Amino acid sequence: MNDTRKLEPHFIKAKPQDDDCERDICGHCGFIDYRNPKIVVGSVLTHGGRLLLCRRAIEPRRGFWTLPAGYLEIGESVEDGARREAWEEARVRPVFDQVLAVYSVPRISQVQIMFRGTLESAEYAPGPESLEVALFSWADIPWPDLAFPTVGWALRQWRDSEARSGFPPYANPVDGL
């Protein structure tokens, strides 16, 4: 009688043929488990010269202020993912004008793609991942209470590019991660 039970993967570390890196390879079927960085998409959004920030309702950094951002879903474009995150976190519909920045955060295996845009209206509300949402003038941004270094980078780079269009996307600041 044939045994039709599915074999559980048994991964070993090895270097696949024609590859430079050691990978996890299934010892039964040869499947290579490529581990890749997570893609985060988000946006710096304004209305009437004020910037939209969300106070996080989830860990990590619950209670700290952030931009509407989160992980890109399978099958989603980066623009659609950033729009979804803005809706999920702040119940807003953004209008993007261009990519603001692409950040590499290798210590946590992330690539972050941030858009620059505006809000269709001044209406906003906390979504399930936000405790509160607010529009801040530049002078009132709660700098010590920002959740992540990339939030500060994006805000400062937005400020630097506020009056410009058609610029190349920013990257990690020289003194960044």
ZALUMKE-746678 format. One record per residue (C-alpha): x, y, z; residue number from 1. Coordinates in Angstrom, 3 decimals. Each point is the difference from the previous one (the first is absolute). Last residue first. Example, Ala and Ser with C-alpha at 12.3 -4.5 7.8 and 13.67 -1.06 7.14 Angstrom:
<pts>
<pt X="13.670" Y="-1.060" Z="7.140" num="2"/>
<pt X="-1.370" Y="-3.440" Z="0.660" num="1"/>
</pts>
This chain:
<pts>
<pt X="20.601" Y="53.302" Z="10.238" num="177"/>
<pt X="0.073" Y="3.748" Z="-0.614" num="176"/>
<pt X="2.881" Y="2.521" Z="0.193" num="175"/>
<pt X="0.272" Y="0.130" Z="-3.807" num="174"/>
<pt X="-3.767" Y="0.275" Z="-0.239" num="173"/>
<pt X="-1.694" Y="-3.097" Z="-1.390" num="172"/>
<pt X="-1.378" Y="0.628" Z="-3.473" num="171"/>
<pt X="-1.822" Y="2.858" Z="-1.767" num="170"/>
<pt X="-1.941" Y="-0.579" Z="-3.179" num="169"/>
<pt X="1.173" Y="1.933" Z="-3.069" num="168"/>
<pt X="-1.620" Y="3.420" Z="-0.355" num="167"/>
<pt X="-2.851" Y="0.685" Z="-2.426" num="166"/>
<pt X="-1.665" Y="2.559" Z="2.197" num="165"/>
<pt X="1.314" Y="2.488" Z="2.528" num="164"/>
<pt X="-1.648" Y="2.326" Z="2.530" num="163"/>
<pt X="-0.304" Y="-2.590" Z="2.791" num="162"/>
<pt X="3.225" Y="-1.812" Z="-0.887" num="161"/>
<pt X="2.043" Y="0.882" Z="3.099" num="160"/>
<pt X="-3.099" Y="-0.163" Z="2.212" num="159"/>
<pt X="-0.896" Y="-3.411" Z="-1.412" num="158"/>
<pt X="3.590" Y="-1.075" Z="0.659" num="157"/>
<pt X="-0.336" Y="1.105" Z="3.616" num="156"/>
<pt X="-3.301" Y="-1.868" Z="0.399" num="155"/>
<pt X="1.337" Y="-3.115" Z="-1.720" num="154"/>
<pt X="3.134" Y="-0.110" Z="2.142" num="153"/>
<pt X="-1.999" Y="0.534" Z="3.183" num="152"/>
<pt X="-2.321" Y="-2.879" Z="-0.853" num="151"/>
<pt X="3.018" Y="-2.121" Z="-1.012" num="150"/>
<pt X="1.416" Y="0.296" Z="3.523" num="149"/>
<pt X="-3.075" Y="-1.755" Z="1.450" num="148"/>
<pt X="-2.894" Y="0.735" Z="2.360" num="147"/>
<pt X="0.163" Y="3.781" Z="0.223" num="146"/>
<pt X="-0.535" Y="1.227" Z="3.567" num="145"/>
<pt X="3.061" Y="2.232" Z="0.340" num="144"/>
<pt X="-0.957" Y="1.813" Z="-3.247" num="143"/>
<pt X="-3.622" Y="0.775" Z="0.955" num="142"/>
<pt X="-0.644" Y="2.133" Z="-3.130" num="141"/>
<pt X="-1.296" Y="3.389" Z="1.175" num="140"/>
<pt X="2.379" Y="2.319" Z="-1.881" num="139"/>
<pt X="-0.654" Y="-1.772" Z="-3.319" num="138"/>
<pt X="-3.753" Y="0.396" Z="0.434" num="137"/>
<pt X="-1.681" Y="-3.210" Z="1.036" num="136"/>
<pt X="-3.119" Y="-1.781" Z="-1.291" num="135"/>
<pt X="-1.254" Y="-2.665" Z="2.380" num="134"/>
<pt X="-0.865" Y="-3.680" Z="0.316" num="133"/>
<pt X="-0.750" Y="-1.915" Z="3.177" num="132"/>
<pt X="0.410" Y="-3.439" Z="1.519" num="131"/>
<pt X="0.903" Y="-1.469" Z="-3.378" num="130"/>
<pt X="0.102" Y="-3.616" Z="-1.256" num="129"/>
<pt X="-3.793" Y="-0.446" Z="-0.258" num="128"/>
<pt X="-0.483" Y="3.277" Z="-1.910" num="127"/>
<pt X="0.116" Y="3.380" Z="1.664" num="126"/>
<pt X="-1.996" Y="2.698" Z="-1.770" num="125"/>
<pt X="0.562" Y="2.433" Z="-2.845" num="124"/>
<pt X="-1.894" Y="2.712" Z="-1.852" num="123"/>
<pt X="2.137" Y="2.869" Z="-1.277" num="122"/>
<pt X="-0.756" Y="-0.982" Z="-3.591" num="121"/>
<pt X="1.680" Y="-1.645" Z="-3.014" num="120"/>
<pt X="3.183" Y="-0.217" Z="2.061" num="119"/>
<pt X="3.363" Y="0.868" Z="-1.513" num="118"/>
<pt X="3.024" Y="-1.900" Z="-1.174" num="117"/>
<pt X="3.575" Y="-1.159" Z="0.385" num="116"/>
<pt X="0.655" Y="-3.712" Z="-0.190" num="115"/>
<pt X="2.268" Y="-2.147" Z="2.176" num="114"/>
<pt X="1.519" Y="-3.335" Z="-1.013" num="113"/>
<pt X="1.565" Y="-1.872" Z="2.909" num="112"/>
<pt X="2.303" Y="-2.980" Z="-0.511" num="111"/>
<pt X="0.175" Y="-2.173" Z="3.067" num="110"/>
<pt X="2.260" Y="-2.746" Z="1.338" num="109"/>
<pt X="0.012" Y="1.203" Z="3.636" num="108"/>
<pt X="3.727" Y="0.870" Z="0.146" num="107"/>
<pt X="-0.111" Y="0.587" Z="-3.774" num="106"/>
<pt X="-2.126" Y="3.168" Z="0.107" num="105"/>
<pt X="0.263" Y="1.279" Z="-3.562" num="104"/>
<pt X="-2.113" Y="3.076" Z="-0.700" num="103"/>
<pt X="-1.662" Y="1.070" Z="-3.255" num="102"/>
<pt X="-1.204" Y="3.590" Z="0.018" num="101"/>
<pt X="-2.582" Y="2.549" Z="-1.166" num="100"/>
<pt X="-1.651" Y="-1.956" Z="-2.803" num="99"/>
<pt X="-2.274" Y="2.352" Z="-1.914" num="98"/>
<pt X="-3.175" Y="2.102" Z="-0.058" num="97"/>
<pt X="-2.181" Y="-2.271" Z="2.085" num="96"/>
<pt X="-3.669" Y="0.745" Z="0.689" num="95"/>
<pt X="-0.956" Y="-1.530" Z="3.319" num="94"/>
<pt X="-3.417" Y="-1.272" Z="1.061" num="93"/>
<pt X="-0.225" Y="0.176" Z="3.780" num="92"/>
<pt X="-1.359" Y="-2.348" Z="2.672" num="91"/>
<pt X="3.133" Y="0.534" Z="2.120" num="90"/>
<pt X="1.610" Y="-3.407" Z="0.555" num="89"/>
<pt X="-1.864" Y="-2.333" Z="-2.337" num="88"/>
<pt X="-0.620" Y="2.691" Z="-2.647" num="87"/>
<pt X="3.608" Y="1.200" Z="-0.091" num="86"/>
<pt X="1.146" Y="-3.650" Z="-0.024" num="85"/>
<pt X="-2.253" Y="-0.790" Z="-2.966" num="84"/>
<pt X="1.331" Y="2.996" Z="-1.960" num="83"/>
<pt X="3.601" Y="-1.053" Z="0.735" num="82"/>
<pt X="-0.791" Y="-3.534" Z="-1.165" num="81"/>
<pt X="-1.683" Y="1.265" Z="-3.154" num="80"/>
<pt X="3.054" Y="2.116" Z="-0.836" num="79"/>
<pt X="2.425" Y="-2.879" Z="0.688" num="78"/>
<pt X="-2.055" Y="-2.271" Z="-2.253" num="77"/>
<pt X="-1.757" Y="-2.856" Z="1.791" num="76"/>
<pt X="0.115" Y="-3.699" Z="-0.896" num="75"/>
<pt X="1.427" Y="-1.084" Z="3.350" num="74"/>
<pt X="-0.534" Y="2.717" Z="2.618" num="73"/>
<pt X="2.382" Y="2.891" Z="0.659" num="72"/>
<pt X="0.773" Y="0.430" Z="3.678" num="71"/>
<pt X="-0.908" Y="3.185" Z="1.780" num="70"/>
<pt X="-0.180" Y="3.770" Z="-0.162" num="69"/>
<pt X="-2.072" Y="2.971" Z="1.120" num="68"/>
<pt X="2.701" Y="2.178" Z="1.560" num="67"/>
<pt X="0.915" Y="-0.501" Z="3.616" num="66"/>
<pt X="-0.605" Y="1.306" Z="3.493" num="65"/>
<pt X="0.694" Y="-2.099" Z="3.102" num="64"/>
<pt X="-2.660" Y="-1.610" Z="2.173" num="63"/>
<pt X="0.948" Y="-3.570" Z="-0.927" num="62"/>
<pt X="3.639" Y="-0.174" Z="-1.089" num="61"/>
<pt X="-0.087" Y="-3.548" Z="-1.400" num="60"/>
<pt X="-2.703" Y="-0.687" Z="0.733" num="59"/>
<pt X="-3.491" Y="1.156" Z="-0.850" num="58"/>
<pt X="-2.183" Y="3.068" Z="0.549" num="57"/>
<pt X="2.512" Y="2.342" Z="-1.669" num="56"/>
<pt X="-0.671" Y="3.743" Z="0.086" num="55"/>
<pt X="-0.540" Y="1.093" Z="-3.604" num="54"/>
<pt X="1.518" Y="3.040" Z="-1.701" num="53"/>
<pt X="-1.319" Y="2.191" Z="-2.823" num="52"/>
<pt X="2.033" Y="3.099" Z="-0.843" num="51"/>
<pt X="-1.356" Y="3.557" Z="-0.216" num="50"/>
<pt X="0.412" Y="2.340" Z="-2.968" num="49"/>
<pt X="-3.739" Y="0.105" Z="-0.703" num="48"/>
<pt X="-0.150" Y="-3.779" Z="-0.201" num="47"/>
<pt X="3.120" Y="-2.107" Z="-0.099" num="46"/>
<pt X="0.980" Y="-3.628" Z="-0.401" num="45"/>
<pt X="3.372" Y="-1.669" Z="0.505" num="44"/>
<pt X="-0.593" Y="-3.507" Z="-1.204" num="43"/>
<pt X="0.479" Y="-3.691" Z="0.571" num="42"/>
<pt X="1.154" Y="-3.291" Z="-1.416" num="41"/>
<pt X="2.065" Y="-2.617" Z="1.833" num="40"/>
<pt X="1.593" Y="-2.842" Z="-1.966" num="39"/>
<pt X="1.298" Y="-2.936" Z="2.024" num="38"/>
<pt X="3.480" Y="-1.225" Z="-0.808" num="37"/>
<pt X="0.527" Y="-3.352" Z="-1.696" num="36"/>
<pt X="0.501" Y="-3.532" Z="1.213" num="35"/>
<pt X="0.330" Y="-2.407" Z="-2.903" num="34"/>
<pt X="-1.095" Y="-3.459" Z="1.103" num="33"/>
<pt X="1.519" Y="-2.225" Z="-2.687" num="32"/>
<pt X="-2.072" Y="-3.102" Z="-0.712" num="31"/>
<pt X="2.302" Y="-3.015" Z="-0.545" num="30"/>
<pt X="-2.762" Y="-2.588" Z="0.506" num="29"/>
<pt X="0.951" Y="-1.980" Z="3.096" num="28"/>
<pt X="3.015" Y="1.881" Z="1.426" num="27"/>
<pt X="-1.877" Y="3.289" Z="-0.249" num="26"/>
<pt X="2.517" Y="2.797" Z="-0.542" num="25"/>
<pt X="0.624" Y="2.923" Z="2.367" num="24"/>
<pt X="2.528" Y="2.253" Z="-1.714" num="23"/>
<pt X="3.761" Y="0.648" Z="-0.039" num="22"/>
<pt X="0.811" Y="2.812" Z="-2.371" num="21"/>
<pt X="1.984" Y="0.249" Z="-3.236" num="20"/>
<pt X="-2.333" Y="-2.013" Z="-2.209" num="19"/>
<pt X="0.824" Y="-1.979" Z="-3.154" num="18"/>
<pt X="-0.922" Y="-3.298" Z="1.674" num="17"/>
<pt X="-1.769" Y="0.578" Z="3.285" num="16"/>
<pt X="2.183" Y="0.711" Z="3.054" num="15"/>
<pt X="-1.117" Y="-2.081" Z="2.940" num="14"/>
<pt X="-1.819" Y="0.270" Z="3.312" num="13"/>
<pt X="-2.375" Y="-2.904" Z="0.502" num="12"/>
<pt X="-3.744" Y="0.032" Z="0.145" num="11"/>
<pt X="-2.166" Y="-3.020" Z="0.640" num="10"/>
<pt X="-3.390" Y="0.700" Z="-1.468" num="9"/>
<pt X="-2.775" Y="-2.229" Z="1.323" num="8"/>
<pt X="-0.755" Y="-2.913" Z="-2.270" num="7"/>
<pt X="-3.623" Y="-0.233" Z="-1.051" num="6"/>
<pt X="-1.545" Y="-3.345" Z="0.764" num="5"/>
<pt X="-0.913" Y="-2.009" Z="-3.064" num="4"/>
<pt X="1.787" Y="-3.220" Z="1.029" num="3"/>
<pt X="-0.633" Y="-2.400" Z="-2.839" num="2"/>
<pt X="-1.297" Y="-3.467" Z="0.910" num="1"/>
</pts>
